Amino acid sequence: MAENDLRQPLFGLFALPFSVLAKFISLFFKFIPHSYNVIFNTIQILLLGISFVFLGKMINIKENQKNIFLCFLFAVIL
């Protein structure tokens, strides 16, 4: 298939540090059901927020419009 190219194995390789971190943290929260999934998604949301901030810096948004820009991006994604 055209979708099964070089990106498939690289995704697993680059996701490994985040999944190991989520697994390690979830060992301390065994009382929360599906704690690994919750922690892994939390890490992904944090990384998404960091990338939005970097995107705002790259396109040189004025300081007073930066909050509107970030709120718009999070609203579109969620």
All heavy atoms as a GROMACS GRO file, in nm:
protein
  640
    1MET      N    1   0.083  -0.119   0.000
    1MET     CA    2   0.000   0.000   0.000
    1MET      C    3   0.088   0.126   0.000
    1MET      O    4   0.200   0.125   0.047
    1MET     CB    5  -0.089   0.002   0.123
    1MET     CG    6  -0.193  -0.107   0.129
    1MET     SD    7  -0.314  -0.101  -0.001
    1MET     CE    8  -0.399   0.048   0.037
    2ALA      N    9   0.032   0.231  -0.050
    2ALA     CA   10   0.106   0.357  -0.057
    2ALA      C   11   0.126   0.418   0.081
    2ALA      O   12   0.220   0.494   0.103
    2ALA     CB   13   0.031   0.455  -0.147
    3GLU      N   14   0.039   0.386   0.176
    3GLU     CA   15   0.051   0.444   0.310
    3GLU      C   16   0.161   0.378   0.391
    3GLU      O   17   0.208   0.433   0.489
    3GLU     CB   18  -0.082   0.431   0.386
    3GLU     CG   19  -0.194   0.514   0.330
    3GLU     CD   20  -0.269   0.439   0.222
    3GLU    OE1   21  -0.260   0.316   0.216
    3GLU    OE2   22  -0.337   0.505   0.142
    4ASN      N   23   0.199   0.255   0.356
    4ASN     CA   24   0.300   0.183   0.432
    4ASN      C   25   0.438   0.212   0.375
    4ASN      O   26   0.500   0.130   0.311
    4ASN     CB   27   0.272   0.033   0.429
    4ASN     CG   28   0.146  -0.001   0.503
    4ASN    OD1   29   0.109   0.068   0.596
    4ASN    ND2   30   0.080  -0.106   0.463
    5ASP      N   31   0.487   0.330   0.402
    5ASP     CA   32   0.618   0.368   0.354
    5ASP      C   33   0.714   0.379   0.472
    5ASP      O   34   0.695   0.316   0.574
    5ASP     CB   35   0.611   0.497   0.273
    5ASP     CG   36   0.546   0.610   0.350
    5ASP    OD1   37   0.510   0.588   0.466
    5ASP    OD2   38   0.532   0.720   0.295
    6LEU      N   39   0.813   0.460   0.462
    6LEU     CA   40   0.915   0.473   0.564
    6LEU      C   41   0.862   0.536   0.693
    6LEU      O   42   0.921   0.518   0.799
    6LEU     CB   43   1.032   0.556   0.508
    6LEU     CG   44   1.157   0.566   0.594
    6LEU    CD1   45   1.216   0.428   0.613
    6LEU    CD2   46   1.256   0.658   0.529
    7ARG      N   47   0.750   0.606   0.687
    7ARG     CA   48   0.699   0.675   0.806
    7ARG      C   49   0.648   0.579   0.912
    7ARG      O   50   0.652   0.611   1.031
    7ARG     CB   51   0.586   0.770   0.767
    7ARG     CG   52   0.633   0.888   0.685
    7ARG     CD   53   0.517   0.971   0.642
    7ARG     NE   54   0.439   0.894   0.547
    7ARG     CZ   55   0.322   0.929   0.499
    7ARG    NH1   56   0.267   1.041   0.538
    7ARG    NH2   57   0.258   0.855   0.411
    8GLN      N   58   0.599   0.462   0.874
    8GLN     CA   59   0.542   0.370   0.971
    8GLN      C   60   0.644   0.325   1.076
    8GLN      O   61   0.617   0.336   1.196
    8GLN     CB   62   0.480   0.250   0.900
    8GLN     CG   63   0.366   0.286   0.808
    8GLN     CD   64   0.246   0.338   0.881
    8GLN    OE1   65   0.221   0.300   0.995
    8GLN    NE2   66   0.170   0.426   0.819
    9PRO      N   67   0.762   0.272   1.037
    9PRO     CA   68   0.858   0.234   1.140
    9PRO      C   69   0.917   0.354   1.213
    9PRO      O   70   0.950   0.346   1.332
    9PRO     CB   71   0.967   0.158   1.066
    9PRO     CG   72   0.933   0.161   0.924
    9PRO     CD   73   0.803   0.231   0.905
   10LEU      N   74   0.931   0.468   1.146
   10LEU     CA   75   0.987   0.585   1.211
   10LEU      C   76   0.893   0.640   1.318
   10LEU      O   77   0.938   0.694   1.419
   10LEU     CB   78   1.019   0.693   1.109
   10LEU     CG   79   1.140   0.664   1.020
   10LEU    CD1   80   1.157   0.777   0.920
   10LEU    CD2   81   1.265   0.646   1.102
   11PHE      N   82   0.762   0.625   1.298
   11PHE     CA   83   0.667   0.672   1.399
   11PHE      C   84   0.688   0.597   1.530
   11PHE      O   85   0.693   0.657   1.638
   11PHE     CB   86   0.523   0.655   1.352
   11PHE     CG   87   0.423   0.692   1.456
   11PHE    CD1   88   0.393   0.823   1.482
   11PHE    CD2   89   0.359   0.594   1.531
   11PHE    CE1   90   0.302   0.858   1.580
   11PHE    CE2   91   0.267   0.627   1.628
   11PHE     CZ   92   0.240   0.760   1.652
   12GLY      N   93   0.702   0.466   1.523
   12GLY     CA   94   0.726   0.388   1.643
   12GLY      C   95   0.857   0.423   1.709
   12GLY      O   96   0.868   0.428   1.832
   13LEU      N   97   0.958   0.448   1.630
   13LEU     CA   98   1.090   0.483   1.683
   13LEU      C   99   1.088   0.618   1.755
   13LEU      O  100   1.143   0.632   1.864
   13LEU     CB  101   1.193   0.485   1.570
   13LEU     CG  102   1.336   0.513   1.609
   13LEU    CD1  103   1.390   0.398   1.695
   13LEU    CD2  104   1.421   0.531   1.486
   14PHE      N  105   1.022   0.717   1.695
   14PHE     CA  106   1.018   0.849   1.757
   14PHE      C  107   0.916   0.859   1.871
   14PHE      O  108   0.928   0.945   1.958
   14PHE     CB  109   0.988   0.957   1.652
   14PHE     CG  110   1.102   0.982   1.559
   14PHE    CD1  111   1.088   0.966   1.423
   14PHE    CD2  112   1.226   1.020   1.609
   14PHE    CE1  113   1.194   0.989   1.336
   14PHE    CE2  114   1.332   1.042   1.524
   14PHE     CZ  115   1.317   1.026   1.388
   15ALA      N  116   0.819   0.770   1.875
   15ALA     CA  117   0.721   0.769   1.984
   15ALA      C  118   0.771   0.693   2.105
   15ALA      O  119   0.713   0.704   2.213
   15ALA     CB  120   0.589   0.709   1.936
   16LEU      N  121   0.877   0.616   2.089
   16LEU     CA  122   0.928   0.532   2.197
   16LEU      C  123   0.963   0.610   2.324
   16LEU      O  124   0.922   0.568   2.433
   16LEU     CB  125   1.048   0.450   2.148
   16LEU     CG  126   1.108   0.353   2.248
   16LEU    CD1  127   1.008   0.242   2.278
   16LEU    CD2  128   1.236   0.295   2.194
   17PRO      N  129   1.036   0.722   2.319
   17PRO     CA  130   1.068   0.792   2.445
   17PRO      C  131   0.943   0.840   2.520
   17PRO      O  132   0.938   0.836   2.643
   17PRO     CB  133   1.152   0.911   2.400
   17PRO     CG  134   1.201   0.878   2.266
   17PRO     CD  135   1.102   0.786   2.205
   18PHE      N  136   0.842   0.882   2.447
   18PHE     CA  137   0.721   0.931   2.512
   18PHE      C  138   0.640   0.816   2.571
   18PHE      O  139   0.580   0.829   2.677
   18PHE     CB  140   0.637   1.012   2.413
   18PHE     CG  141   0.713   1.125   2.352
   18PHE    CD1  142   0.745   1.125   2.218
   18PHE    CD2  143   0.758   1.230   2.429
   18PHE    CE1  144   0.816   1.229   2.161
   18PHE    CE2  145   0.830   1.335   2.375
   18PHE     CZ  146   0.860   1.333   2.240
   19SER      N  147   0.637   0.703   2.503
   19SER     CA  148   0.562   0.589   2.555
   19SER      C  149   0.632   0.529   2.677
   19SER      O  150   0.565   0.484   2.771
   19SER     CB  151   0.541   0.484   2.447
   19SER     OG  152   0.665   0.432   2.404
   20VAL      N  153   0.765   0.528   2.678
   20VAL     CA  154   0.838   0.477   2.795
   20VAL      C  155   0.814   0.569   2.915
   20VAL      O  156   0.793   0.521   3.027
   20VAL     CB  157   0.989   0.464   2.763
   20VAL    CG1  158   1.070   0.438   2.889
   20VAL    CG2  159   1.012   0.354   2.662
   21LEU      N  160   0.817   0.700   2.892
   21LEU     CA  161   0.790   0.795   3.000
   21LEU      C  162   0.648   0.778   3.054
   21LEU      O  163   0.627   0.775   3.176
   21LEU     CB  164   0.810   0.939   2.950
   21LEU     CG  165   0.782   1.049   3.050
   21LEU    CD1  166   0.880   1.043   3.166
   21LEU    CD2  167   0.788   1.184   2.982
   22ALA      N  168   0.552   0.761   2.966
   22ALA     CA  169   0.414   0.741   3.009
   22ALA      C  170   0.398   0.610   3.085
   22ALA      O  171   0.325   0.603   3.185
   22ALA     CB  172   0.321   0.744   2.889
   23LYS      N  173   0.466   0.505   3.041
   23LYS     CA  174   0.458   0.376   3.110
   23LYS      C  175   0.519   0.386   3.249
   23LYS      O  176   0.465   0.334   3.346
   23LYS     CB  177   0.529   0.269   3.027
   23LYS     CG  178   0.524   0.132   3.086
   23LYS     CD  179   0.382   0.079   3.087
   23LYS     CE  180   0.379  -0.063   3.134
   23LYS     NZ  181   0.244  -0.114   3.147
   24PHE      N  182   0.633   0.455   3.260
   24PHE     CA  183   0.699   0.471   3.389
   24PHE      C  184   0.611   0.549   3.486
   24PHE      O  185   0.596   0.511   3.602
   24PHE     CB  186   0.834   0.541   3.371
   24PHE     CG  187   0.908   0.563   3.499
   24PHE    CD1  188   0.966   0.458   3.566
   24PHE    CD2  189   0.919   0.691   3.552
   24PHE    CE1  190   1.034   0.478   3.685
   24PHE    CE2  191   0.987   0.712   3.670
   24PHE     CZ  192   1.045   0.606   3.737
   25ILE      N  193   0.551   0.657   3.441
   25ILE     CA  194   0.465   0.737   3.528
   25ILE      C  195   0.338   0.660   3.564
   25ILE      O  196   0.290   0.667   3.677
   25ILE     CB  197   0.432   0.871   3.462
   25ILE    CG1  198   0.558   0.955   3.448
   25ILE    CG2  199   0.328   0.948   3.541
   25ILE    CD1  200   0.540   1.082   3.367
   26SER      N  201   0.285   0.582   3.470
   26SER     CA  202   0.160   0.509   3.498
   26SER      C  203   0.179   0.398   3.601
   26SER      O  204   0.082   0.353   3.660
   26SER     CB  205   0.103   0.451   3.369
   26SER     OG  206   0.185   0.345   3.322
   27LEU      N  207   0.303   0.354   3.622
   27LEU     CA  208   0.327   0.253   3.725
   27LEU      C  209   0.296   0.306   3.865
   27LEU      O  210   0.261   0.229   3.954
   27LEU     CB  211   0.472   0.205   3.718
   27LEU     CG  212   0.511   0.125   3.595
   27LEU    CD1  213   0.660   0.094   3.597
   27LEU    CD2  214   0.428  -0.001   3.583
   28PHE      N  215   0.309   0.437   3.884
   28PHE     CA  216   0.279   0.497   4.013
   28PHE      C  217   0.130   0.525   4.031
   28PHE      O  218   0.086   0.554   4.142
   28PHE     CB  219   0.358   0.627   4.031
   28PHE     CG  220   0.506   0.606   4.036
   28PHE    CD1  221   0.585   0.646   3.930
   28PHE    CD2  222   0.565   0.544   4.145
   28PHE    CE1  223   0.722   0.626   3.934
   28PHE    CE2  224   0.702   0.524   4.149
   28PHE     CZ  225   0.780   0.564   4.043
   29PHE      N  226   0.053   0.520   3.923
   29PHE     CA  227  -0.090   0.550   3.928
   29PHE      C  228  -0.172   0.429   3.887
   29PHE      O  229  -0.260   0.437   3.802
   29PHE     CB  230  -0.123   0.668   3.837
   29PHE     CG  231  -0.059   0.797   3.880
   29PHE    CD1  232   0.051   0.848   3.813
   29PHE    CD2  233  -0.109   0.866   3.989
   29PHE    CE1  234   0.110   0.965   3.853
   29PHE    CE2  235  -0.050   0.984   4.029
   29PHE     CZ  236   0.059   1.034   3.962
   30LYS      N  237  -0.144   0.314   3.948
   30LYS     CA  238  -0.215   0.192   3.913
   30LYS      C  239  -0.362   0.197   3.954
   30LYS      O  240  -0.444   0.124   3.901
   30LYS     CB  241  -0.149   0.071   3.978
   30LYS     CG  242  -0.017   0.036   3.916
   30LYS     CD  243   0.038  -0.090   3.975
   30LYS     CE  244   0.169  -0.123   3.907
   30LYS     NZ  245   0.225  -0.248   3.957
   31PHE      N  246  -0.395   0.285   4.050
   31PHE     CA  247  -0.532   0.294   4.097
   31PHE      C  248  -0.623   0.368   3.998
   31PHE      O  249  -0.743   0.363   4.010
   31PHE     CB  250  -0.538   0.362   4.235
   31PHE     CG  251  -0.472   0.497   4.238
   31PHE    CD1  252  -0.546   0.611   4.210
   31PHE    CD2  253  -0.338   0.510   4.270
   31PHE    CE1  254  -0.486   0.736   4.213
   31PHE    CE2  255  -0.277   0.634   4.274
   31PHE     CZ  256  -0.352   0.747   4.245
   32ILE      N  257  -0.566   0.436   3.899
   32ILE     CA  258  -0.645   0.504   3.797
   32ILE      C  259  -0.663   0.409   3.679
   32ILE      O  260  -0.565   0.358   3.625
   32ILE     CB  261  -0.574   0.633   3.749
   32ILE    CG1  262  -0.556   0.730   3.864
   32ILE    CG2  263  -0.653   0.699   3.636
   32ILE    CD1  264  -0.476   0.853   3.829
   33PRO      N  265  -0.787   0.382   3.641
   33PRO     CA  266  -0.807   0.293   3.525
   33PRO      C  267  -0.753   0.357   3.398
   33PRO      O  268  -0.771   0.476   3.374
   33PRO     CB  269  -0.958   0.275   3.516
   33PRO     CG  270  -1.017   0.346   3.631
   33PRO     CD  271  -0.911   0.423   3.700
   34HIS      N  272  -0.683   0.280   3.318
   34HIS     CA  273  -0.626   0.325   3.192
   34HIS      C  274  -0.530   0.442   3.212
   34HIS      O  275  -0.527   0.537   3.133
   34HIS     CB  276  -0.734   0.364   3.091
   34HIS     CG  277  -0.838   0.259   3.071
   34HIS    ND1  278  -0.812   0.141   3.005
   34HIS    CD2  279  -0.966   0.252   3.110
   34HIS    CE1  280  -0.920   0.068   3.004
   34HIS    NE2  281  -1.016   0.132   3.067
   35SER      N  282  -0.450   0.437   3.317
   35SER     CA  283  -0.361   0.548   3.348
   35SER      C  284  -0.256   0.569   3.240
   35SER      O  285  -0.217   0.683   3.213
   35SER     CB  286  -0.294   0.526   3.484
   35SER     OG  287  -0.212   0.410   3.481
   36TYR      N  288  -0.210   0.462   3.176
   36TYR     CA  289  -0.111   0.477   3.067
   36TYR      C  290  -0.169   0.562   2.955
   36TYR      O  291  -0.102   0.652   2.904
   36TYR     CB  292  -0.068   0.340   3.016
   36TYR     CG  293   0.015   0.347   2.891
   36TYR    CD1  294   0.148   0.386   2.898
   36TYR    CD2  295  -0.038   0.317   2.766
   36TYR    CE1  296   0.226   0.394   2.784
   36TYR    CE2  297   0.038   0.325   2.652
   36TYR     CZ  298   0.171   0.363   2.661
   36TYR     OH  299   0.247   0.372   2.548
   37ASN      N  300  -0.292   0.533   2.914
   37ASN     CA  301  -0.354   0.609   2.805
   37ASN      C  302  -0.374   0.755   2.841
   37ASN      O  303  -0.351   0.844   2.758
   37ASN     CB  304  -0.488   0.546   2.768
   37ASN     CG  305  -0.472   0.405   2.717
   37ASN    OD1  306  -0.369   0.369   2.663
   37ASN    ND2  307  -0.573   0.324   2.738
   38VAL      N  308  -0.416   0.780   2.964
   38VAL     CA  309  -0.438   0.918   3.009
   38VAL      C  310  -0.307   0.995   3.010
   38VAL      O  311  -0.299   1.109   2.962
   38VAL     CB  312  -0.505   0.919   3.148
   38VAL    CG1  313  -0.509   1.059   3.207
   38VAL    CG2  314  -0.643   0.858   3.142
   39ILE      N  315  -0.203   0.935   3.062
   39ILE     CA  316  -0.074   1.003   3.071
   39ILE      C  317  -0.013   1.023   2.933
   39ILE      O  318   0.043   1.128   2.902
   39ILE     CB  319   0.020   0.926   3.165
   39ILE    CG1  320  -0.035   0.932   3.307
   39ILE    CG2  321   0.161   0.982   3.160
   39ILE    CD1  322   0.032   0.839   3.404
   40PHE      N  323  -0.026   0.922   2.846
   40PHE     CA  324   0.029   0.935   2.711
   40PHE      C  325  -0.041   1.046   2.634
   40PHE      O  326   0.023   1.125   2.565
   40PHE     CB  327   0.016   0.802   2.638
   40PHE     CG  328   0.094   0.794   2.510
   40PHE    CD1  329   0.232   0.787   2.513
   40PHE    CD2  330   0.031   0.794   2.388
   40PHE    CE1  331   0.305   0.781   2.397
   40PHE    CE2  332   0.103   0.788   2.271
   40PHE     CZ  333   0.242   0.781   2.275
   41ASN      N  334  -0.174   1.056   2.647
   41ASN     CA  335  -0.248   1.164   2.581
   41ASN      C  336  -0.214   1.300   2.641
   41ASN      O  337  -0.210   1.400   2.568
   41ASN     CB  338  -0.398   1.139   2.587
   41ASN     CG  339  -0.441   1.033   2.490
   41ASN    OD1  340  -0.375   1.010   2.388
   41ASN    ND2  341  -0.550   0.967   2.520
   42THR      N  342  -0.189   1.305   2.770
   42THR     CA  343  -0.149   1.431   2.833
   42THR      C  344  -0.015   1.478   2.778
   42THR      O  345   0.003   1.597   2.750
   42THR     CB  346  -0.141   1.413   2.985
   42THR    OG1  347  -0.267   1.365   3.033
   42THR    CG2  348  -0.106   1.543   3.054
   43ILE      N  349   0.079   1.386   2.761
   43ILE     CA  350   0.208   1.421   2.703
   43ILE      C  351   0.190   1.473   2.561
   43ILE      O  352   0.253   1.571   2.520
   43ILE     CB  353   0.303   1.300   2.707
   43ILE    CG1  354   0.342   1.268   2.851
   43ILE    CG2  355   0.429   1.326   2.625
   43ILE    CD1  356   0.418   1.138   2.868
   44GLN      N  357   0.103   1.409   2.484
   44GLN     CA  358   0.079   1.453   2.347
   44GLN      C  359   0.018   1.593   2.343
   44GLN      O  360   0.054   1.675   2.257
   44GLN     CB  361  -0.013   1.355   2.275
   44GLN     CG  362   0.055   1.226   2.239
   44GLN     CD  363  -0.039   1.130   2.168
   44GLN    OE1  364  -0.161   1.144   2.174
   44GLN    NE2  365   0.019   1.034   2.100
   45ILE      N  366  -0.074   1.622   2.433
   45ILE     CA  367  -0.135   1.755   2.437
   45ILE      C  368  -0.032   1.861   2.475
   45ILE      O  369  -0.031   1.971   2.418
   45ILE     CB  370  -0.256   1.755   2.533
   45ILE    CG1  371  -0.369   1.672   2.474
   45ILE    CG2  372  -0.304   1.896   2.562
   45ILE    CD1  373  -0.483   1.645   2.568
   46LEU      N  374   0.056   1.829   2.570
   46LEU     CA  375   0.162   1.923   2.606
   46LEU      C  376   0.255   1.950   2.488
   46LEU      O  377   0.294   2.064   2.462
   46LEU     CB  378   0.241   1.869   2.725
   46LEU     CG  379   0.170   1.871   2.859
   46LEU    CD1  380   0.255   1.799   2.964
   46LEU    CD2  381   0.141   2.012   2.903
   47LEU      N  382   0.292   1.845   2.415
   47LEU     CA  383   0.378   1.864   2.299
   47LEU      C  384   0.308   1.945   2.190
   47LEU      O  385   0.371   2.025   2.121
   47LEU     CB  386   0.423   1.728   2.245
   47LEU     CG  387   0.521   1.652   2.331
   47LEU    CD1  388   0.544   1.512   2.275
   47LEU    CD2  389   0.651   1.727   2.341
   48LEU      N  390   0.178   1.924   2.175
   48LEU     CA  391   0.101   2.001   2.078
   48LEU      C  392   0.098   2.148   2.116
   48LEU      O  393   0.115   2.237   2.031
   48LEU     CB  394  -0.040   1.945   2.068
   48LEU     CG  395  -0.130   1.998   1.959
   48LEU    CD1  396  -0.071   1.962   1.823
   48LEU    CD2  397  -0.268   1.937   1.971
   49GLY      N  398   0.081   2.176   2.246
   49GLY     CA  399   0.083   2.315   2.292
   49GLY      C  400   0.218   2.380   2.270
   49GLY      O  401   0.226   2.497   2.228
   50ILE      N  402   0.326   2.307   2.295
   50ILE     CA  403   0.460   2.360   2.271
   50ILE      C  404   0.480   2.391   2.124
   50ILE      O  405   0.537   2.494   2.086
   50ILE     CB  406   0.566   2.263   2.324
   50ILE    CG1  407   0.562   2.259   2.476
   50ILE    CG2  408   0.706   2.300   2.276
   50ILE    CD1  409   0.644   2.148   2.539
   51SER      N  410   0.432   2.301   2.037
   51SER     CA  411   0.447   2.325   1.893
   51SER      C  412   0.364   2.444   1.847
   51SER      O  413   0.407   2.518   1.756
   51SER     CB  414   0.410   2.200   1.813
   51SER     OG  415   0.273   2.170   1.826
   52PHE      N  416   0.249   2.469   1.909
   52PHE     CA  417   0.170   2.587   1.876
   52PHE      C  418   0.243   2.715   1.915
   52PHE      O  419   0.240   2.814   1.842
   52PHE     CB  420   0.034   2.583   1.944
   52PHE     CG  421  -0.064   2.486   1.883
   52PHE    CD1  422  -0.175   2.447   1.954
   52PHE    CD2  423  -0.043   2.432   1.757
   52PHE    CE1  424  -0.266   2.359   1.899
   52PHE    CE2  425  -0.132   2.343   1.702
   52PHE     CZ  426  -0.244   2.306   1.773
   53VAL      N  427   0.308   2.714   2.030
   53VAL     CA  428   0.384   2.831   2.073
   53VAL      C  429   0.499   2.857   1.977
   53VAL      O  430   0.524   2.971   1.937
   53VAL     CB  431   0.434   2.812   2.218
   53VAL    CG1  432   0.533   2.921   2.256
   53VAL    CG2  433   0.317   2.811   2.315
   54PHE      N  434   0.569   2.750   1.936
   54PHE     CA  435   0.678   2.766   1.839
   54PHE      C  436   0.626   2.816   1.706
   54PHE      O  437   0.691   2.897   1.640
   54PHE     CB  438   0.754   2.636   1.821
   54PHE     CG  439   0.843   2.599   1.936
   54PHE    CD1  440   0.878   2.467   1.959
   54PHE    CD2  441   0.893   2.695   2.023
   54PHE    CE1  442   0.960   2.433   2.064
   54PHE    CE2  443   0.975   2.661   2.129
   54PHE     CZ  444   1.009   2.529   2.149
   55LEU      N  445   0.510   2.768   1.665
   55LEU     CA  446   0.450   2.814   1.539
   55LEU      C  447   0.418   2.963   1.547
   55LEU      O  448   0.441   3.037   1.451
   55LEU     CB  449   0.325   2.734   1.507
   55LEU     CG  450   0.253   2.766   1.378
   55LEU    CD1  451   0.343   2.732   1.260
   55LEU    CD2  452   0.124   2.688   1.369
   56GLY      N  453   0.367   3.006   1.660
   56GLY     CA  454   0.338   3.148   1.678
   56GLY      C  455   0.463   3.234   1.672
   56GLY      O  456   0.462   3.344   1.619
   57LYS      N  457   0.574   3.182   1.725
   57LYS     CA  458   0.700   3.256   1.717
   57LYS      C  459   0.755   3.259   1.576
   57LYS      O  460   0.817   3.357   1.534
   57LYS     CB  461   0.803   3.195   1.812
   57LYS     CG  462   0.773   3.221   1.957
   57LYS     CD  463   0.880   3.166   2.046
   57LYS     CE  464   0.846   3.196   2.192
   57LYS     NZ  465   0.954   3.155   2.282
   58MET      N  466   0.736   3.150   1.502
   58MET     CA  467   0.789   3.144   1.366
   58MET      C  468   0.721   3.241   1.272
   58MET      O  469   0.785   3.297   1.183
   58MET     CB  470   0.775   3.002   1.311
   58MET     CG  471   0.878   2.907   1.363
   58MET     SD  472   0.855   2.737   1.309
   58MET     CE  473   0.818   2.752   1.138
   59ILE      N  474   0.590   3.263   1.290
   59ILE     CA  475   0.519   3.352   1.198
   59ILE      C  476   0.512   3.495   1.251
   59ILE      O  477   0.443   3.578   1.193
   59ILE     CB  478   0.379   3.298   1.165
   59ILE    CG1  479   0.293   3.284   1.289
   59ILE    CG2  480   0.388   3.167   1.093
   59ILE    CD1  481   0.151   3.242   1.258
   60ASN      N  482   0.586   3.522   1.358
   60ASN     CA  483   0.602   3.658   1.412
   60ASN      C  484   0.468   3.726   1.441
   60ASN      O  485   0.439   3.834   1.390
   60ASN     CB  486   0.686   3.744   1.318
   60ASN     CG  487   0.828   3.696   1.309
   60ASN    OD1  488   0.881   3.644   1.406
   60ASN    ND2  489   0.888   3.710   1.193
   61ILE      N  490   0.390   3.664   1.525
   61ILE     CA  491   0.264   3.725   1.567
   61ILE      C  492   0.294   3.829   1.674
   61ILE      O  493   0.381   3.810   1.759
   61ILE     CB  494   0.168   3.617   1.622
   61ILE    CG1  495   0.128   3.524   1.511
   61ILE    CG2  496   0.047   3.679   1.686
   61ILE    CD1  497   0.037   3.415   1.555
   62LYS      N  498   0.220   3.937   1.671
   62LYS     CA  499   0.237   4.041   1.773
   62LYS      C  500   0.195   3.985   1.909
   62LYS      O  501   0.114   3.893   1.919
   62LYS     CB  502   0.151   4.162   1.740
   62LYS     CG  503   0.192   4.230   1.612
   62LYS     CD  504   0.099   4.344   1.580
   62LYS     CE  505   0.132   4.401   1.444
   62LYS     NZ  506   0.035   4.503   1.403
   63GLU      N  507   0.252   4.041   2.013
   63GLU     CA  508   0.231   3.989   2.148
   63GLU      C  509   0.085   3.995   2.190
   63GLU      O  510   0.035   3.905   2.257
   63GLU     CB  511   0.318   4.068   2.247
   63GLU     CG  512   0.330   4.003   2.381
   63GLU     CD  513   0.401   3.869   2.377
   63GLU    OE1  514   0.496   3.854   2.298
   63GLU    OE2  515   0.360   3.780   2.453
   64ASN      N  516   0.012   4.098   2.150
   64ASN     CA  517  -0.127   4.110   2.192
   64ASN      C  518  -0.219   4.015   2.113
   64ASN      O  519  -0.329   3.988   2.155
   64ASN     CB  520  -0.176   4.254   2.178
   64ASN     CG  521  -0.158   4.307   2.037
   64ASN    OD1  522  -0.102   4.240   1.951
   64ASN    ND2  523  -0.204   4.428   2.014
   65GLN      N  524  -0.174   3.963   2.000
   65GLN     CA  525  -0.255   3.870   1.922
   65GLN      C  526  -0.217   3.724   1.947
   65GLN      O  527  -0.284   3.634   1.898
   65GLN     CB  528  -0.240   3.899   1.774
   65GLN     CG  529  -0.294   4.034   1.733
   65GLN     CD  530  -0.267   4.064   1.588
   65GLN    OE1  531  -0.185   4.001   1.525
   65GLN    NE2  532  -0.338   4.163   1.534
   66LYS      N  533  -0.113   3.701   2.024
   66LYS     CA  534  -0.064   3.565   2.046
   66LYS      C  535  -0.166   3.480   2.123
   66LYS      O  536  -0.187   3.363   2.091
   66LYS     CB  537   0.068   3.568   2.120
   66LYS     CG  538   0.142   3.436   2.115
   66LYS     CD  539   0.281   3.449   2.174
   66LYS     CE  540   0.366   3.524   2.076
   66LYS     NZ  541   0.507   3.527   2.111
   67ASN      N  542  -0.231   3.538   2.223
   67ASN     CA  543  -0.331   3.463   2.299
   67ASN      C  544  -0.451   3.424   2.213
   67ASN      O  545  -0.502   3.313   2.224
   67ASN     CB  546  -0.378   3.543   2.420
   67ASN     CG  547  -0.269   3.556   2.524
   67ASN    OD1  548  -0.178   3.473   2.529
   67ASN    ND2  549  -0.276   3.659   2.605
   68ILE      N  550  -0.494   3.514   2.128
   68ILE     CA  551  -0.605   3.484   2.037
   68ILE      C  552  -0.566   3.374   1.940
   68ILE      O  553  -0.644   3.282   1.914
   68ILE     CB  554  -0.648   3.612   1.962
   68ILE    CG1  555  -0.698   3.716   2.060
   68ILE    CG2  556  -0.753   3.580   1.857
   68ILE    CD1  557  -0.718   3.852   2.000
   69PHE      N  558  -0.444   3.380   1.889
   69PHE     CA  559  -0.394   3.278   1.797
   69PHE      C  560  -0.391   3.141   1.863
   69PHE      O  561  -0.437   3.041   1.807
   69PHE     CB  562  -0.255   3.318   1.748
   69PHE     CG  563  -0.187   3.216   1.663
   69PHE    CD1  564  -0.229   3.193   1.534
   69PHE    CD2  565  -0.080   3.143   1.712
   69PHE    CE1  566  -0.166   3.099   1.454
   69PHE    CE2  567  -0.016   3.049   1.634
   69PHE     CZ  568  -0.060   3.027   1.505
   70LEU      N  569  -0.337   3.133   1.986
   70LEU     CA  570  -0.328   3.006   2.055
   70LEU      C  571  -0.465   2.951   2.092
   70LEU      O  572  -0.490   2.831   2.080
   70LEU     CB  573  -0.240   3.020   2.180
   70LEU     CG  574  -0.092   3.046   2.154
   70LEU    CD1  575  -0.018   3.069   2.284
   70LEU    CD2  576  -0.030   2.932   2.076
   71CYS      N  577  -0.556   3.037   2.134
   71CYS     CA  578  -0.692   2.992   2.165
   71CYS      C  579  -0.762   2.939   2.041
   71CYS      O  580  -0.833   2.838   2.045
   71CYS     CB  581  -0.774   3.105   2.228
   71CYS     SG  582  -0.725   3.144   2.394
   72PHE      N  583  -0.741   3.005   1.928
   72PHE     CA  584  -0.800   2.960   1.803
   72PHE      C  585  -0.746   2.823   1.764
   72PHE      O  586  -0.822   2.734   1.723
   72PHE     CB  587  -0.773   3.061   1.691
   72PHE     CG  588  -0.822   3.016   1.557
   72PHE    CD1  589  -0.956   3.014   1.527
   72PHE    CD2  590  -0.732   2.972   1.461
   72PHE    CE1  591  -1.001   2.972   1.404
   72PHE    CE2  592  -0.773   2.930   1.337
   72PHE     CZ  593  -0.910   2.929   1.309
   73LEU      N  594  -0.615   2.802   1.773
   73LEU     CA  595  -0.557   2.673   1.736
   73LEU      C  596  -0.608   2.561   1.825
   73LEU      O  597  -0.641   2.452   1.777
   73LEU     CB  598  -0.405   2.680   1.741
   73LEU     CG  599  -0.338   2.751   1.626
   73LEU    CD1  600  -0.188   2.754   1.646
   73LEU    CD2  601  -0.370   2.683   1.495
   74PHE      N  602  -0.614   2.585   1.956
   74PHE     CA  603  -0.664   2.480   2.045
   74PHE      C  604  -0.811   2.454   2.021
   74PHE      O  605  -0.858   2.339   2.032
   74PHE     CB  606  -0.640   2.517   2.191
   74PHE     CG  607  -0.505   2.475   2.241
   74PHE    CD1  608  -0.412   2.568   2.278
   74PHE    CD2  609  -0.472   2.341   2.249
   74PHE    CE1  610  -0.287   2.530   2.323
   74PHE    CE2  611  -0.348   2.301   2.294
   74PHE     CZ  612  -0.255   2.396   2.331
   75ALA      N  613  -0.889   2.556   1.986
   75ALA     CA  614  -1.032   2.536   1.959
   75ALA      C  615  -1.051   2.455   1.832
   75ALA      O  616  -1.142   2.371   1.823
   75ALA     CB  617  -1.103   2.670   1.948
   76VAL      N  618  -0.967   2.478   1.732
   76VAL     CA  619  -0.978   2.403   1.606
   76VAL      C  620  -0.941   2.258   1.628
   76VAL      O  621  -1.006   2.167   1.576
   76VAL     CB  622  -0.889   2.468   1.498
   76VAL    CG1  623  -0.877   2.379   1.376
   76VAL    CG2  624  -0.944   2.604   1.459
   77ILE      N  625  -0.837   2.232   1.707
   77ILE     CA  626  -0.792   2.096   1.730
   77ILE      C  627  -0.890   2.019   1.817
   77ILE      O  628  -0.919   1.903   1.791
   77ILE     CB  629  -0.652   2.096   1.796
   77ILE    CG1  630  -0.549   2.156   1.701
   77ILE    CG2  631  -0.609   1.957   1.836
   77ILE    CD1  632  -0.532   2.083   1.571
   78LEU      N  633  -0.942   2.082   1.921
   78LEU     CA  634  -1.032   2.012   2.011
   78LEU      C  635  -1.170   2.009   1.949
   78LEU      O  636  -1.247   1.924   1.960
   78LEU     CB  637  -1.036   2.079   2.147
   78LEU     CG  638  -0.902   2.078   2.219
   78LEU    CD1  639  -0.914   2.153   2.351
   78LEU    CD2  640  -0.856   1.937   2.246
   0.00000   0.00000   0.00000
